[in-house]
Amino acid sequence: MMVCRSCGKEERASEGYPCVDCGTFICMICSFRGVTLCKVCQELRDEQSGDTGRK
């Protein structure tokens, strides 16, 4: 079992995809929702682009 680095859900390794930046596990549900980056990589990209995600 692996922990999704986006939502924290535990899934079998065969039921997910790697983060496009660092390769950590992203579950299939997050992948279906369009998530391609783990939480850490997404935060890094948001910081680099100046977008804090807050409105």
N, CA, C, O and CB atoms as a CASP TS submission, in Angstrom:
PFRMAT TS
TARGET T0000
AUTHOR 0000-0000-0000
METHOD Language model
MODEL 1
PARENT N/A
ATOM      1  N   MET     1       0.843  -1.188   0.000  1.00  0.00           N
ATOM      2  CA  MET     1       0.000   0.000   0.000  1.00  0.00           C
ATOM      3  C   MET     1       0.883   1.245   0.000  1.00  0.00           C
ATOM      4  O   MET     1       1.944   1.276   0.624  1.00  0.00           O
ATOM      5  CB  MET     1      -0.957   0.002   1.223  1.00  0.00           C
ATOM      6  N   MET     2       0.428   2.246  -0.701  1.00  0.00           N
ATOM      7  CA  MET     2       1.144   3.519  -0.757  1.00  0.00           C
ATOM      8  C   MET     2       0.177   4.640  -0.401  1.00  0.00           C
ATOM      9  O   MET     2      -1.028   4.517  -0.621  1.00  0.00           O
ATOM     10  CB  MET     2       1.773   3.753  -2.166  1.00  0.00           C
ATOM     11  N   VAL     3       0.693   5.714   0.138  1.00  0.00           N
ATOM     12  CA  VAL     3      -0.109   6.870   0.517  1.00  0.00           C
ATOM     13  C   VAL     3      -0.028   7.908  -0.601  1.00  0.00           C
ATOM     14  O   VAL     3       1.060   8.291  -1.032  1.00  0.00           O
ATOM     15  CB  VAL     3       0.373   7.469   1.876  1.00  0.00           C
ATOM     16  N   CYS     4      -1.189   8.354  -1.061  1.00  0.00           N
ATOM     17  CA  CYS     4      -1.248   9.394  -2.079  1.00  0.00           C
ATOM     18  C   CYS     4      -0.656  10.673  -1.516  1.00  0.00           C
ATOM     19  O   CYS     4      -1.047  11.118  -0.437  1.00  0.00           O
ATOM     20  CB  CYS     4      -2.704   9.626  -2.559  1.00  0.00           C
ATOM     21  N   ARG     5       0.277  11.259  -2.230  1.00  0.00           N
ATOM     22  CA  ARG     5       0.937  12.477  -1.760  1.00  0.00           C
ATOM     23  C   ARG     5       0.137  13.732  -2.096  1.00  0.00           C
ATOM     24  O   ARG     5       0.613  14.851  -1.909  1.00  0.00           O
ATOM     25  CB  ARG     5       2.327  12.580  -2.362  1.00  0.00           C
ATOM     26  N   SER     6      -1.081  13.535  -2.592  1.00  0.00           N
ATOM     27  CA  SER     6      -1.970  14.664  -2.826  1.00  0.00           C
ATOM     28  C   SER     6      -3.102  14.686  -1.802  1.00  0.00           C
ATOM     29  O   SER     6      -3.326  15.700  -1.141  1.00  0.00           O
ATOM     30  CB  SER     6      -2.541  14.607  -4.246  1.00  0.00           C
ATOM     31  N   CYS     7      -3.817  13.560  -1.670  1.00  0.00           N
ATOM     32  CA  CYS     7      -4.979  13.530  -0.772  1.00  0.00           C
ATOM     33  C   CYS     7      -4.744  12.756   0.516  1.00  0.00           C
ATOM     34  O   CYS     7      -5.501  12.914   1.473  1.00  0.00           O
ATOM     35  CB  CYS     7      -6.148  12.934  -1.487  1.00  0.00           C
ATOM     36  N   GLY     8      -3.703  11.919   0.560  1.00  0.00           N
ATOM     37  CA  GLY     8      -3.409  11.152   1.761  1.00  0.00           C
ATOM     38  C   GLY     8      -4.072   9.790   1.826  1.00  0.00           C
ATOM     39  O   GLY     8      -3.865   9.052   2.790  1.00  0.00           O
ATOM     40  N   LYS     9      -4.861   9.442   0.827  1.00  0.00           N
ATOM     41  CA  LYS     9      -5.544   8.149   0.802  1.00  0.00           C
ATOM     42  C   LYS     9      -4.536   7.035   0.526  1.00  0.00           C
ATOM     43  O   LYS     9      -3.597   7.215  -0.249  1.00  0.00           O
ATOM     44  CB  LYS     9      -6.668   8.141  -0.265  1.00  0.00           C
ATOM     45  N   GLU    10      -4.739   5.884   1.165  1.00  0.00           N
ATOM     46  CA  GLU    10      -3.855   4.741   0.980  1.00  0.00           C
ATOM     47  C   GLU    10      -4.425   3.829  -0.105  1.00  0.00           C
ATOM     48  O   GLU    10      -5.579   3.409  -0.028  1.00  0.00           O
ATOM     49  CB  GLU    10      -3.670   3.966   2.311  1.00  0.00           C
ATOM     50  N   GLU    11      -3.619   3.530  -1.101  1.00  0.00           N
ATOM     51  CA  GLU    11      -4.039   2.690  -2.231  1.00  0.00           C
ATOM     52  C   GLU    11      -2.925   1.728  -2.604  1.00  0.00           C
ATOM     53  O   GLU    11      -1.782   1.885  -2.174  1.00  0.00           O
ATOM     54  CB  GLU    11      -4.429   3.559  -3.452  1.00  0.00           C
ATOM     55  N   ARG    12      -3.269   0.730  -3.407  1.00  0.00           N
ATOM     56  CA  ARG    12      -2.240  -0.168  -3.954  1.00  0.00           C
ATOM     57  C   ARG    12      -1.407   0.621  -4.948  1.00  0.00           C
ATOM     58  O   ARG    12      -1.915   1.500  -5.644  1.00  0.00           O
ATOM     59  CB  ARG    12      -2.878  -1.434  -4.635  1.00  0.00           C
ATOM     60  N   ALA    13      -0.133   0.300  -5.007  1.00  0.00           N
ATOM     61  CA  ALA    13       0.790   1.024  -5.886  1.00  0.00           C
ATOM     62  C   ALA    13       0.374   0.934  -7.349  1.00  0.00           C
ATOM     63  O   ALA    13       0.649   1.845  -8.130  1.00  0.00           O
ATOM     64  CB  ALA    13       2.202   0.485  -5.721  1.00  0.00           C
ATOM     65  N   SER    14      -0.277  -0.143  -7.716  1.00  0.00           N
ATOM     66  CA  SER    14      -0.697  -0.313  -9.111  1.00  0.00           C
ATOM     67  C   SER    14      -1.896   0.557  -9.459  1.00  0.00           C
ATOM     68  O   SER    14      -2.270   0.648 -10.628  1.00  0.00           O
ATOM     69  CB  SER    14      -1.029  -1.769  -9.383  1.00  0.00           C
ATOM     70  N   GLU    15      -2.506   1.199  -8.464  1.00  0.00           N
ATOM     71  CA  GLU    15      -3.688   2.016  -8.700  1.00  0.00           C
ATOM     72  C   GLU    15      -3.366   3.489  -8.534  1.00  0.00           C
ATOM     73  O   GLU    15      -3.997   4.194  -7.746  1.00  0.00           O
ATOM     74  CB  GLU    15      -4.815   1.613  -7.755  1.00  0.00           C
ATOM     75  N   GLY    16      -2.376   3.943  -9.288  1.00  0.00           N
ATOM     76  CA  GLY    16      -1.999   5.343  -9.215  1.00  0.00           C
ATOM     77  C   GLY    16      -0.919   5.684 -10.210  1.00  0.00           C
ATOM     78  O   GLY    16      -0.507   4.844 -11.010  1.00  0.00           O
ATOM     79  N   TYR    17      -0.464   6.909 -10.158  1.00  0.00           N
ATOM     80  CA  TYR    17       0.517   7.429 -11.091  1.00  0.00           C
ATOM     81  C   TYR    17       1.546   8.253 -10.333  1.00  0.00           C
ATOM     82  O   TYR    17       1.281   8.688  -9.212  1.00  0.00           O
ATOM     83  CB  TYR    17      -0.160   8.271 -12.191  1.00  0.00           C
ATOM     84  N   PRO    18       2.713   8.475 -10.923  1.00  0.00           N
ATOM     85  CA  PRO    18       3.728   9.294 -10.251  1.00  0.00           C
ATOM     86  C   PRO    18       3.481  10.786 -10.460  1.00  0.00           C
ATOM     87  O   PRO    18       2.906  11.198 -11.467  1.00  0.00           O
ATOM     88  CB  PRO    18       5.122   8.925 -10.757  1.00  0.00           C
ATOM     89  N   CYS    19       3.924  11.586  -9.493  1.00  0.00           N
ATOM     90  CA  CYS    19       3.935  13.037  -9.637  1.00  0.00           C
ATOM     91  C   CYS    19       4.835  13.362 -10.831  1.00  0.00           C
ATOM     92  O   CYS    19       5.896  12.755 -10.981  1.00  0.00           O
ATOM     93  CB  CYS    19       4.436  13.755  -8.314  1.00  0.00           C
ATOM     94  N   VAL    20       4.432  14.303 -11.675  1.00  0.00           N
ATOM     95  CA  VAL    20       5.218  14.618 -12.864  1.00  0.00           C
ATOM     96  C   VAL    20       6.540  15.301 -12.536  1.00  0.00           C
ATOM     97  O   VAL    20       7.453  15.294 -13.361  1.00  0.00           O
ATOM     98  CB  VAL    20       4.415  15.493 -13.788  1.00  0.00           C
ATOM     99  N   ASP    21       6.662  15.890 -11.350  1.00  0.00           N
ATOM    100  CA  ASP    21       7.914  16.541 -10.969  1.00  0.00           C
ATOM    101  C   ASP    21       8.849  15.624 -10.194  1.00  0.00           C
ATOM    102  O   ASP    21      10.020  15.493 -10.553  1.00  0.00           O
ATOM    103  CB  ASP    21       7.622  17.764 -10.148  1.00  0.00           C
ATOM    104  N   CYS    22       8.356  14.989  -9.141  1.00  0.00           N
ATOM    105  CA  CYS    22       9.261  14.240  -8.257  1.00  0.00           C
ATOM    106  C   CYS    22       9.048  12.733  -8.284  1.00  0.00           C
ATOM    107  O   CYS    22       9.893  11.989  -7.787  1.00  0.00           O
ATOM    108  CB  CYS    22       9.101  14.724  -6.853  1.00  0.00           C
ATOM    109  N   GLY    23       7.945  12.266  -8.850  1.00  0.00           N
ATOM    110  CA  GLY    23       7.719  10.832  -8.971  1.00  0.00           C
ATOM    111  C   GLY    23       7.025  10.174  -7.797  1.00  0.00           C
ATOM    112  O   GLY    23       6.853   8.955  -7.808  1.00  0.00           O
ATOM    113  N   THR    24       6.614  10.935  -6.769  1.00  0.00           N
ATOM    114  CA  THR    24       5.902  10.330  -5.654  1.00  0.00           C
ATOM    115  C   THR    24       4.510   9.896  -6.102  1.00  0.00           C
ATOM    116  O   THR    24       4.017  10.337  -7.140  1.00  0.00           O
ATOM    117  CB  THR    24       5.811  11.313  -4.467  1.00  0.00           C
ATOM    118  N   PHE    25       3.889   9.040  -5.321  1.00  0.00           N
ATOM    119  CA  PHE    25       2.626   8.393  -5.672  1.00  0.00           C
ATOM    120  C   PHE    25       1.434   9.341  -5.619  1.00  0.00           C
ATOM    121  O   PHE    25       1.237  10.053  -4.634  1.00  0.00           O
ATOM    122  CB  PHE    25       2.379   7.230  -4.754  1.00  0.00           C
ATOM    123  N   ILE    26       0.638   9.343  -6.695  1.00  0.00           N
ATOM    124  CA  ILE    26      -0.648  10.058  -6.769  1.00  0.00           C
ATOM    125  C   ILE    26      -1.706   8.997  -7.060  1.00  0.00           C
ATOM    126  O   ILE    26      -1.579   8.252  -8.032  1.00  0.00           O
ATOM    127  CB  ILE    26      -0.640  11.209  -7.890  1.00  0.00           C
ATOM    128  N   CYS    27      -2.752   8.917  -6.228  1.00  0.00           N
ATOM    129  CA  CYS    27      -3.766   7.878  -6.423  1.00  0.00           C
ATOM    130  C   CYS    27      -4.566   8.109  -7.704  1.00  0.00           C
ATOM    131  O   CYS    27      -4.548   9.197  -8.280  1.00  0.00           O
ATOM    132  CB  CYS    27      -4.712   7.829  -5.220  1.00  0.00           C
ATOM    133  N   MET    28      -5.254   7.078  -8.127  1.00  0.00           N
ATOM    134  CA  MET    28      -6.011   7.121  -9.369  1.00  0.00           C
ATOM    135  C   MET    28      -7.148   8.151  -9.307  1.00  0.00           C
ATOM    136  O   MET    28      -7.432   8.820 -10.300  1.00  0.00           O
ATOM    137  CB  MET    28      -6.572   5.739  -9.683  1.00  0.00           C
ATOM    138  N   ILE    29      -7.790   8.275  -8.158  1.00  0.00           N
ATOM    139  CA  ILE    29      -8.891   9.235  -8.025  1.00  0.00           C
ATOM    140  C   ILE    29      -8.374  10.651  -8.234  1.00  0.00           C
ATOM    141  O   ILE    29      -8.995  11.430  -8.957  1.00  0.00           O
ATOM    142  CB  ILE    29      -9.569   9.109  -6.639  1.00  0.00           C
ATOM    143  N   CYS    30      -7.253  10.998  -7.615  1.00  0.00           N
ATOM    144  CA  CYS    30      -6.676  12.330  -7.819  1.00  0.00           C
ATOM    145  C   CYS    30      -6.277  12.517  -9.278  1.00  0.00           C
ATOM    146  O   CYS    30      -6.469  13.591  -9.848  1.00  0.00           O
ATOM    147  CB  CYS    30      -5.455  12.543  -6.899  1.00  0.00           C
ATOM    148  N   SER    31      -5.720  11.466  -9.878  1.00  0.00           N
ATOM    149  CA  SER    31      -5.340  11.544 -11.287  1.00  0.00           C
ATOM    150  C   SER    31      -6.561  11.807 -12.163  1.00  0.00           C
ATOM    151  O   SER    31      -6.498  12.605 -13.098  1.00  0.00           O
ATOM    152  CB  SER    31      -4.642  10.250 -11.728  1.00  0.00           C
ATOM    153  N   PHE    32      -7.680  11.131 -11.856  1.00  0.00           N
ATOM    154  CA  PHE    32      -8.918  11.354 -12.612  1.00  0.00           C
ATOM    155  C   PHE    32      -9.418  12.787 -12.442  1.00  0.00           C
ATOM    156  O   PHE    32     -10.050  13.340 -13.341  1.00  0.00           O
ATOM    157  CB  PHE    32     -10.005  10.363 -12.165  1.00  0.00           C
ATOM    158  N   ARG    33      -9.134  13.380 -11.294  1.00  0.00           N
ATOM    159  CA  ARG    33      -9.544  14.767 -11.029  1.00  0.00           C
ATOM    160  C   ARG    33      -8.605  15.782 -11.670  1.00  0.00           C
ATOM    161  O   ARG    33      -8.828  16.988 -11.566  1.00  0.00           O
ATOM    162  CB  ARG    33      -9.610  15.014  -9.530  1.00  0.00           C
ATOM    163  N   GLY    34      -7.562  15.302 -12.326  1.00  0.00           N
ATOM    164  CA  GLY    34      -6.643  16.190 -13.016  1.00  0.00           C
ATOM    165  C   GLY    34      -5.409  16.568 -12.218  1.00  0.00           C
ATOM    166  O   GLY    34      -4.633  17.422 -12.645  1.00  0.00           O
ATOM    167  N   VAL    35      -5.219  15.944 -11.066  1.00  0.00           N
ATOM    168  CA  VAL    35      -4.041  16.224 -10.245  1.00  0.00           C
ATOM    169  C   VAL    35      -2.847  15.508 -10.857  1.00  0.00           C
ATOM    170  O   VAL    35      -2.880  14.292 -11.046  1.00  0.00           O
ATOM    171  CB  VAL    35      -4.260  15.779  -8.760  1.00  0.00           C
ATOM    172  N   THR    36      -1.798  16.251 -11.167  1.00  0.00           N
ATOM    173  CA  THR    36      -0.582  15.652 -11.719  1.00  0.00           C
ATOM    174  C   THR    36       0.631  15.892 -10.832  1.00  0.00           C
ATOM    175  O   THR    36       1.702  15.333 -11.069  1.00  0.00           O
ATOM    176  CB  THR    36      -0.315  16.200 -13.106  1.00  0.00           C
ATOM    177  N   LEU    37       0.459  16.731  -9.802  1.00  0.00           N
ATOM    178  CA  LEU    37       1.550  17.062  -8.894  1.00  0.00           C
ATOM    179  C   LEU    37       1.182  16.686  -7.467  1.00  0.00           C
ATOM    180  O   LEU    37       0.025  16.806  -7.064  1.00  0.00           O
ATOM    181  CB  LEU    37       1.893  18.556  -8.980  1.00  0.00           C
ATOM    182  N   CYS    38       2.172  16.229  -6.704  1.00  0.00           N
ATOM    183  CA  CYS    38       1.935  15.983  -5.282  1.00  0.00           C
ATOM    184  C   CYS    38       1.752  17.331  -4.578  1.00  0.00           C
ATOM    185  O   CYS    38       2.030  18.383  -5.154  1.00  0.00           O
ATOM    186  CB  CYS    38       3.117  15.168  -4.643  1.00  0.00           C
ATOM    187  N   LYS    39       1.294  17.290  -3.355  1.00  0.00           N
ATOM    188  CA  LYS    39       1.005  18.507  -2.605  1.00  0.00           C
ATOM    189  C   LYS    39       2.243  19.413  -2.488  1.00  0.00           C
ATOM    190  O   LYS    39       2.134  20.629  -2.649  1.00  0.00           O
ATOM    191  CB  LYS    39       0.485  18.147  -1.212  1.00  0.00           C
ATOM    192  N   VAL    40       3.412  18.832  -2.211  1.00  0.00           N
ATOM    193  CA  VAL    40       4.644  19.612  -2.050  1.00  0.00           C
ATOM    194  C   VAL    40       5.036  20.286  -3.362  1.00  0.00           C
ATOM    195  O   VAL    40       5.342  21.479  -3.377  1.00  0.00           O
ATOM    196  CB  VAL    40       5.792  18.712  -1.556  1.00  0.00           C
ATOM    197  N   CYS    41       5.029  19.541  -4.453  1.00  0.00           N
ATOM    198  CA  CYS    41       5.400  20.118  -5.752  1.00  0.00           C
ATOM    199  C   CYS    41       4.410  21.187  -6.193  1.00  0.00           C
ATOM    200  O   CYS    41       4.808  22.191  -6.784  1.00  0.00           O
ATOM    201  CB  CYS    41       5.485  19.022  -6.814  1.00  0.00           C
ATOM    202  N   GLN    42       3.120  20.985  -5.912  1.00  0.00           N
ATOM    203  CA  GLN    42       2.124  21.993  -6.257  1.00  0.00           C
ATOM    204  C   GLN    42       2.364  23.278  -5.473  1.00  0.00           C
ATOM    205  O   GLN    42       2.266  24.372  -6.028  1.00  0.00           O
ATOM    206  CB  GLN    42       0.710  21.463  -5.991  1.00  0.00           C
ATOM    207  N   GLU    43       2.680  23.151  -4.178  1.00  0.00           N
ATOM    208  CA  GLU    43       2.971  24.331  -3.359  1.00  0.00           C
ATOM    209  C   GLU    43       4.206  25.051  -3.868  1.00  0.00           C
ATOM    210  O   GLU    43       4.228  26.281  -3.903  1.00  0.00           O
ATOM    211  CB  GLU    43       3.163  23.938  -1.892  1.00  0.00           C
ATOM    212  N   LEU    44       5.236  24.310  -4.266  1.00  0.00           N
ATOM    213  CA  LEU    44       6.443  24.928  -4.819  1.00  0.00           C
ATOM    214  C   LEU    44       6.141  25.691  -6.102  1.00  0.00           C
ATOM    215  O   LEU    44       6.626  26.806  -6.293  1.00  0.00           O
ATOM    216  CB  LEU    44       7.509  23.866  -5.085  1.00  0.00           C
ATOM    217  N   ARG    45       5.349  25.099  -6.973  1.00  0.00           N
ATOM    218  CA  ARG    45       4.981  25.788  -8.227  1.00  0.00           C
ATOM    219  C   ARG    45       4.149  27.036  -7.944  1.00  0.00           C
ATOM    220  O   ARG    45       4.327  28.066  -8.594  1.00  0.00           O
ATOM    221  CB  ARG    45       4.195  24.836  -9.159  1.00  0.00           C
ATOM    222  N   ASP    46       3.238  26.940  -6.969  1.00  0.00           N
ATOM    223  CA  ASP    46       2.423  28.103  -6.621  1.00  0.00           C
ATOM    224  C   ASP    46       3.299  29.233  -6.089  1.00  0.00           C
ATOM    225  O   ASP    46       3.085  30.397  -6.429  1.00  0.00           O
ATOM    226  CB  ASP    46       1.355  27.721  -5.581  1.00  0.00           C
ATOM    227  N   GLU    47       4.285  28.896  -5.256  1.00  0.00           N
ATOM    228  CA  GLU    47       5.203  29.908  -4.720  1.00  0.00           C
ATOM    229  C   GLU    47       6.018  30.542  -5.833  1.00  0.00           C
ATOM    230  O   GLU    47       6.220  31.757  -5.838  1.00  0.00           O
ATOM    231  CB  GLU    47       6.138  29.291  -3.672  1.00  0.00           C
ATOM    232  N   GLN    48       6.488  29.739  -6.775  1.00  0.00           N
ATOM    233  CA  GLN    48       7.314  30.249  -7.874  1.00  0.00           C
ATOM    234  C   GLN    48       6.512  31.154  -8.797  1.00  0.00           C
ATOM    235  O   GLN    48       7.052  32.108  -9.355  1.00  0.00           O
ATOM    236  CB  GLN    48       7.912  29.092  -8.673  1.00  0.00           C
ATOM    237  N   SER    49       5.232  30.861  -8.960  1.00  0.00           N
ATOM    238  CA  SER    49       4.407  31.680  -9.846  1.00  0.00           C
ATOM    239  C   SER    49       3.796  32.879  -9.123  1.00  0.00           C
ATOM    240  O   SER    49       3.173  33.744  -9.739  1.00  0.00           O
ATOM    241  CB  SER    49       3.305  30.834 -10.456  1.00  0.00           C
ATOM    242  N   GLY    50       3.988  32.912  -7.798  1.00  0.00           N
ATOM    243  CA  GLY    50       3.437  34.021  -7.017  1.00  0.00           C
ATOM    244  C   GLY    50       1.977  33.825  -6.656  1.00  0.00           C
ATOM    245  O   GLY    50       1.359  34.717  -6.074  1.00  0.00           O
ATOM    246  N   ASP    51       1.418  32.675  -6.991  1.00  0.00           N
ATOM    247  CA  ASP    51       0.019  32.373  -6.690  1.00  0.00           C
ATOM    248  C   ASP    51      -0.047  31.629  -5.363  1.00  0.00           C
ATOM    249  O   ASP    51       0.501  30.534  -5.242  1.00  0.00           O
ATOM    250  CB  ASP    51      -0.637  31.533  -7.830  1.00  0.00           C
ATOM    251  N   THR    52      -0.707  32.207  -4.372  1.00  0.00           N
ATOM    252  CA  THR    52      -0.820  31.571  -3.062  1.00  0.00           C
ATOM    253  C   THR    52      -2.029  30.672  -2.983  1.00  0.00           C
ATOM    254  O   THR    52      -2.182  29.938  -2.007  1.00  0.00           O
ATOM    255  CB  THR    52      -0.886  32.613  -1.971  1.00  0.00           C
ATOM    256  N   GLY    53      -2.902  30.706  -3.989  1.00  0.00           N
ATOM    257  CA  GLY    53      -4.095  29.879  -3.970  1.00  0.00           C
ATOM    258  C   GLY    53      -5.212  30.470  -3.162  1.00  0.00           C
ATOM    259  O   GLY    53      -6.286  29.878  -3.060  1.00  0.00           O
ATOM    260  N   ARG    54      -4.980  31.633  -2.582  1.00  0.00           N
ATOM    261  CA  ARG    54      -6.013  32.293  -1.763  1.00  0.00           C
ATOM    262  C   ARG    54      -6.708  33.368  -2.566  1.00  0.00           C
ATOM    263  O   ARG    54      -6.111  34.005  -3.434  1.00  0.00           O
ATOM    264  CB  ARG    54      -5.404  32.901  -0.485  1.00  0.00           C
ATOM    265  N   LYS    55      -7.967  33.557  -2.264  1.00  0.00           N
ATOM    266  CA  LYS    55      -8.751  34.578  -2.967  1.00  0.00           C
ATOM    267  C   LYS    55      -9.256  35.598  -1.999  1.00  0.00           C
ATOM    268  O   LYS    55      -9.939  36.542  -2.397  1.00  0.00           O
ATOM    269  CB  LYS    55      -9.917  33.958  -3.726  1.00  0.00           C
TER
END
